[in-house]
Every structure is written in C-alpha cells, then in structure tokens.
Amino acid sequence: MRALPPIAVSLLALFAGVATAPPSQSAAAAAAEAASIPDVVERAMDSVVNISSTRLRQGMRRDPLFRYFFGPRGGGAGPDREELSLGSGVVYRADGLILTNSHVVESAEGIIVTTRSGRSYEAEVVGADPASDLAVIRITEKVEKLRPMPLGDSDALRLGESVLALGNPFGLGFTVTQGIVSAKGRAEVGIVEYEDFIQTDAAINPGNSGGALINTRGELVGINTAILSRSGGFQGIGFAIPVEMARAVVDDLLAYGEVRRGWLGVVIQDLTPELADELELGETEGVVIADILDGSPAAHADLRRGDVVVEYVEQPVRSAGALRNAVALTDPGTPVKITIMRDGRRQQKTVEIRRVPGQGEEHASPDGGERAAPFAGAEVAPLTPEVRQRLRLSRDVKQGVVVTAVAPGSAAAGAGLRAGDVIAEANREPVASPEALAAQIERAKRRVLLLVWRGNHTLFLVLEKK
C-alpha cells in the first residue's frame, strides 16, 4: 500500500470521526517509543545465553547405510569425531534453569552456557521433548547474577504487533533483530509433531535456535525454533514456539521428566468446503472426526465418525492442528466439554481426557501384487492376505482395495491419496474390489467421497473427477 502524506492521514481520520494528535505530539510519541526499545533490549539481553554442546559423531563405518553398501569391513569410513553445536537459550529461573530447543542439546556429551558478561558454566539436560522441540537444561555450578526473563502472554499477541528476536546467530555473539507477528497458530508445517507456531519476519538465522522472541515490553512470548528457507538462510519467515505451550512443557519436564499429554482418541482432519459438501453439512467451521479408536475417551463419550467438532472447552475449533494441541495441553484426568455438529444439530459431550498411550505403530507400504488399471492418477490392487500382512492392517479393516501408486500432480494426489492407503468406501458404498471402486467413480457426477484406511485409522478424502 502506498504511504499517504501526513495531511491525508489527518483528513482520513477527520472524516472517520476520530480526533488525531498534532504532528508534534505524534512525533514525540514515536521518538519515546523508539527510545524505549534499546532499554528493553538492554534488559532482555541479560536473560539470553549462548549454548554450545558437543556430541560424538560416529564415523561412517558405524552408519547402518554404510554397512549395507560396503559391509562391516568397508574402508574409508573415517574415525569417530567430536562435533560442536551452537544455539541459544533463555534464563527461566535464577537458580540456573535454562529453556532452549531440544535439537540444540540433542545427544549432547557436554554443554557450556555462556552469559552476555562472558561467564561460562557447565550444564546438564533436565528434560527434553522432541515432539515440541523444547528442552530444559540446568547449570551445574554456582551461578551469579542470572536474570530470569519475565513471561508474557503469547495468546494476547496481535497480528502486526512488533516483536524482537534475541540470540546468537552463526555464533557471532548476542544479536537482536526486529519484526512483526506475521501469523499465529501455524500448524502442519512439518517441523515437529506438535506445532502452534508464531510466525514472524524478525530475522532468525542458524544459532538463533532456542533464543527469545519478546514483545516491546521485554516479556518472553516465544522460543525461536526454525526458519522456512530454500537457501538455508533467513528469507522472511521464522517460527517461534508460543510461551504458553513452552510453560506447560516445562512444568511437566520438571515434575515428571517427560511431557504427559492429553489424549482424546480420534483421528481428525480439517473441514474443507468440498468435504462439507460431500458430507452434507450445513457449515464449514470445525474439524471432522474421521475415526474413533476403540476404548478411547472419545468412544466412551459416544463421539462418532463424521461428527464435526466446533468447540473445545467453549472455544471455537478452527483447525485440526489447533484441536490436537488443545487436547495435548489438557491435563490427563480432566473432564472437558466438546461441542459437535451431528445430523445438522449441535450437541455437547463431556469427555474425560486421558494420557497418550505410549505405544507406537509401524506401517509398511505395498511393494508388489496384482495391479488394476489406474484411475485419476492412482493404481489400486485387491486386498489380498499377503498385502494385509505386509501392511500390518488391523482386523477392523474388513474389505477394500489398496493404493499401490499415486502419480504426482494427479487428481488422486490432489485428494491426498498415498501408496499404502486402503480405500474402504466410495460415495458411502463399501468397496470390495477394484471393479467396484471403478463403478462408483463412474457413477459419481463431479466428486467422489472416499473413506480411506491409513495405517490403522480412517479418514475422508474428496476426489475431484477430471
């Protein structure tokens, strides 16, 4: 937008019925604000530390890929060597507790914390949570004059609000950059498992990881963690973990040595206009429940596949990522109210959130078998006993056809289909063979609503006919 001259600004305000301050007063206020930023930075810098961690990097001979290609006696692998990692941290408590990123201290053999004054201390990891990329470390020596950074309210941040990023980019030493809050609630970025990032254009570069994102009052609102870049350097998009999420993670790490996340027991996906149309829903706000896990809190509360969650604890639900984070930050054992849309009517359910089960799952992809002719850029095959075993499918998967390949840029890829998916329904009709799937696709006019098993959970996909 082209900048308007001061007289235009005054006239616009006048026609809007707003009284404006004289130019001299506005200039004085701007000068006062500008003068306060250096004071804020000066105080905040005392709460930011440099973190250097050493880890033993194994020579290639120990790497499983090296052994696969060259055998256990392959030459030229090189010896093990020590590797130095640089990052930043924020003083959380005066007794030497430091908040940083998990990846800064991952697999560290030794950790050195250096303050702005140049004093260095040895430290150890208290707890780390790779799922959120947060870690807490503690200085193991007697500490002097550590200033904890005051915590702000990341939920209260507004788009366009000024923020400052503090840290140690490229190991150059204590540095500050300024920008604005570009976006909030960034999820599905693909950096870590639990994402609710603050996006900022304040310059964040390698070495800034674990540093502070602060507001203009000098309060911590985020922990700088990543950048979106094609070159490896700053390109105007940086991400910080909100302090509200960090506070909950730290509390759990200090109390239990791990993060105890809440669990609802559902598979959810964003409600797109196309999906809302195919499910014959009257609205597009909320999150669709694509599957319910047996014995889960959701199952006990009579939540069902196809329900649309519109509120969680009386707060609007706008995305699957936001709901997932809200549930994860709920203390296990807490009863919560969830508002859903079912058959065009709002209903409220009370669910007791439980702790996330500690069991992981492994899923394989098909690598052969009989293939059918491709449809919309995908190839499918019958669901044989051999394919069932290869995919480790649950007994709940009664029938379907397996997707064996998806062409990039095709309609199938656009719908979100992947190799290894099992299509169980098309247009709400069971699919037991590639021929049955082809018949349902042929019968559809414009779109095909697919119910797909992925791993041992289901989700809805909308395939556009071309």
PyMOL commands that set and color helices and strands:
alter all, ss='L'
color gray80, all
select helices_A, chain A and resi 6-15+23-45+60-62+64-70+102-105+154-156+169-171+243-256+273-278+297-300+320-328+385-391+411-415+434-443
alter helices_A, ss='H'
color red, helices_A
select strands_A, chain A and resi 48-57+81-93+97-100+110-114+120-129+134-139+162-167+175-186+197-200+212-215+220-227+238-242+262-263+266-270+287-292+308-312+315-316+335-342+345-352+354-355+378-382+401-406+422-426+429-430+447-454+457-464
alter strands_A, ss='S'
color yellow, strands_A
deselect
rebuild
show_as cartoon
